[in-house]
Amino acid sequence: MGQTVEVTVVSVEGECSAGLKPGYSFKVQATSCLKLEGAEGVCLELLHNAFPAIMAMAFGNLPFEKEGQALVACPDPVSRVVVRLTRKGGMCRE
């Protein structure tokens, strides 16, 4: 079982095609089945870039980031979205 990871939009350069704005957040439960809580819509490119870090945060940590947190950006060079991943204390259940 992994821990829940909260994803919060920190900044958006330009206009995000998925409509994400600073302050928008949702939670990811990364177990054998990916579950998104509170997500009205998520850019697939952002999720693709964030997924490896989400898995690391759910089951441990990234050695080069502050304990329990990480920053990840989408690959769009025109309207880059930066999110903060925060590991939450609760374990998610399958």
Contacts in CASP RR format, 6 or more apart in sequence:
PFRMAT RR
TARGET T0000
AUTHOR 0000-0000-0000
METHOD contacts of the structure
MODEL  1
MGQTVEVTVVSVEGECSAGLKPGYSFKVQATSCLKLEGAEGVCLELLHNA
FPAIMAMAFGNLPFEKEGQALVACPDPVSRVVVRLTRKGGMCRE
1 31 0 8 1.000
1 91 0 8 1.000
1 92 0 8 1.000
1 93 0 8 1.000
1 94 0 8 1.000
2 29 0 8 1.000
2 30 0 8 1.000
2 31 0 8 1.000
2 58 0 8 1.000
2 59 0 8 1.000
2 91 0 8 1.000
2 92 0 8 1.000
3 57 0 8 1.000
3 58 0 8 1.000
3 59 0 8 1.000
3 87 0 8 1.000
3 88 0 8 1.000
3 89 0 8 1.000
3 90 0 8 1.000
3 91 0 8 1.000
3 92 0 8 1.000
4 27 0 8 1.000
4 28 0 8 1.000
4 29 0 8 1.000
4 37 0 8 1.000
4 58 0 8 1.000
4 87 0 8 1.000
4 88 0 8 1.000
4 89 0 8 1.000
4 90 0 8 1.000
4 91 0 8 1.000
4 92 0 8 1.000
5 27 0 8 1.000
5 28 0 8 1.000
5 30 0 8 1.000
5 54 0 8 1.000
5 57 0 8 1.000
5 58 0 8 1.000
5 85 0 8 1.000
5 86 0 8 1.000
5 87 0 8 1.000
5 88 0 8 1.000
6 25 0 8 1.000
6 26 0 8 1.000
6 27 0 8 1.000
6 28 0 8 1.000
6 85 0 8 1.000
6 86 0 8 1.000
6 88 0 8 1.000
7 25 0 8 1.000
7 26 0 8 1.000
7 27 0 8 1.000
7 28 0 8 1.000
7 50 0 8 1.000
7 54 0 8 1.000
7 83 0 8 1.000
7 84 0 8 1.000
7 85 0 8 1.000
8 23 0 8 1.000
8 24 0 8 1.000
8 25 0 8 1.000
8 83 0 8 1.000
8 84 0 8 1.000
8 86 0 8 1.000
9 20 0 8 1.000
9 21 0 8 1.000
9 22 0 8 1.000
9 23 0 8 1.000
9 24 0 8 1.000
9 25 0 8 1.000
9 81 0 8 1.000
9 82 0 8 1.000
9 83 0 8 1.000
10 22 0 8 1.000
10 23 0 8 1.000
10 71 0 8 1.000
10 82 0 8 1.000
10 83 0 8 1.000
10 84 0 8 1.000
11 22 0 8 1.000
11 81 0 8 1.000
11 82 0 8 1.000
12 20 0 8 1.000
12 21 0 8 1.000
12 22 0 8 1.000
12 79 0 8 1.000
12 80 0 8 1.000
12 81 0 8 1.000
12 82 0 8 1.000
13 78 0 8 1.000
13 79 0 8 1.000
13 80 0 8 1.000
13 81 0 8 1.000
14 78 0 8 1.000
14 79 0 8 1.000
15 79 0 8 1.000
16 43 0 8 1.000
16 76 0 8 1.000
16 79 0 8 1.000
16 81 0 8 1.000
17 43 0 8 1.000
17 76 0 8 1.000
17 79 0 8 1.000
18 41 0 8 1.000
18 42 0 8 1.000
18 43 0 8 1.000
18 46 0 8 1.000
19 43 0 8 1.000
20 42 0 8 1.000
20 43 0 8 1.000
20 46 0 8 1.000
20 81 0 8 1.000
26 36 0 8 1.000
26 37 0 8 1.000
26 38 0 8 1.000
26 39 0 8 1.000
26 40 0 8 1.000
26 42 0 8 1.000
27 36 0 8 1.000
27 37 0 8 1.000
27 38 0 8 1.000
27 88 0 8 1.000
28 34 0 8 1.000
28 35 0 8 1.000
28 36 0 8 1.000
28 37 0 8 1.000
28 54 0 8 1.000
28 58 0 8 1.000
29 35 0 8 1.000
29 37 0 8 1.000
29 58 0 8 1.000
29 92 0 8 1.000
30 54 0 8 1.000
30 55 0 8 1.000
30 58 0 8 1.000
30 59 0 8 1.000
30 92 0 8 1.000
31 92 0 8 1.000
31 93 0 8 1.000
31 94 0 8 1.000
32 94 0 8 1.000
33 94 0 8 1.000
35 92 0 8 1.000
36 42 0 8 1.000
43 74 0 8 1.000
43 81 0 8 1.000
45 74 0 8 1.000
45 75 0 8 1.000
45 76 0 8 1.000
46 72 0 8 1.000
46 74 0 8 1.000
46 81 0 8 1.000
46 83 0 8 1.000
49 72 0 8 1.000
49 73 0 8 1.000
49 74 0 8 1.000
49 75 0 8 1.000
50 72 0 8 1.000
50 83 0 8 1.000
50 85 0 8 1.000
53 62 0 8 1.000
53 70 0 8 1.000
53 72 0 8 1.000
53 85 0 8 1.000
54 85 0 8 1.000
56 62 0 8 1.000
56 70 0 8 1.000
57 68 0 8 1.000
57 70 0 8 1.000
57 85 0 8 1.000
57 87 0 8 1.000
58 87 0 8 1.000
58 92 0 8 1.000
60 87 0 8 1.000
61 67 0 8 1.000
61 68 0 8 1.000
61 87 0 8 1.000
62 70 0 8 1.000
65 71 0 8 1.000
68 86 0 8 1.000
68 87 0 8 1.000
69 84 0 8 1.000
69 85 0 8 1.000
69 86 0 8 1.000
69 87 0 8 1.000
70 84 0 8 1.000
70 85 0 8 1.000
71 82 0 8 1.000
71 83 0 8 1.000
71 84 0 8 1.000
71 85 0 8 1.000
72 82 0 8 1.000
72 83 0 8 1.000
72 85 0 8 1.000
73 80 0 8 1.000
73 81 0 8 1.000
73 82 0 8 1.000
73 83 0 8 1.000
74 80 0 8 1.000
74 81 0 8 1.000
END
